[in-house]
Amino acid sequence: MSKSAAEPIQIRMGGYGPPTTTHSRALKMIGDRLAAEFGDEVDIKYVWNVMDLGYKGEDVLWMVEHGILTLAYQSTSYLTSRVPELGLVDLPFLFEDLEQARSAMDGKLGEYLTERIEARIGYRMLGYLENGYRHISNRLRRVREPGDLAGMRIRMLPSEVHCRTFELLGAIPVPCDLKQALADIASGTVDAQENPLANTVTYGVHKLHRYHTLTGHFYLSRGIYANRAAVDGWPVKLRDAMRAATREAVHRQRELAVDEETIARREIEREGCELIDLSAQERDAFVRMVRPMHDEARSRFGEGVFALAR
């Protein structure tokens, strides 16, 4: 690398969770590998949770775009207004299982989405961490069928597809950023939320919601977004090392996420909450209610793009 030790390349990584989450640990894996390879030629710093500094979780996106952070992770759902094609992976019950979802995001579907994102925003996409399957928790009642959601105010990510899904299920979507969501959940302004179990525990929602239904309705990824100007200006050796470090971290984060979900389930049970596993027949009732979303997606994106998910 051409930079001298006196002028290290600044790499600032950010997110919106404590350092113990699998996503924060993935950032640390990337940083540790780069530090081991390049030593004092790089200066790596972490902002684990921007919400601790008064920002919203979604703010990491503009922070990366404008170079305040070099890279950060965030759910792809936050970008659907700017990259409509990302609405495809917001669809409910899109993947059959984790293996299919991961293969799609690491394969042609991920390549297609990366191309669309980079065409519209000043990012370099480095990979897709796993946010996992999302489930419903609420403070009001057991949810075993779509009718149980009737009139329930549920916090959603700011995704048109997500909101439309829960409208079809009879709920009242309340889209908002995580920071506002946690305040609304604590105050009871919203009755429910949907998240992977690990997120539900990380943010303490299981202490406020008694009922947890394992619907697995959405599988979401958290893209790793890097500032394009910064990365493109690095020496080739560092760019290649960053790509390699990210691939390794994504693989390891997904392994950790499976373990974390098991630990989270135990925490929810320990809190005295009810975990509701749906039968195949009960789950299919939810699938049938949102089937129009898939028909609309085929019309909007085309069968060829839709097939990339499979």
Order of alpha helices (4+ residues) and beta strands (2+ residues): beta-alpha-beta-alpha-beta-alpha-alpha-beta-beta-beta-alpha-beta-alpha-beta-alpha-beta-beta-alpha-alpha-beta-alpha-alpha-alpha
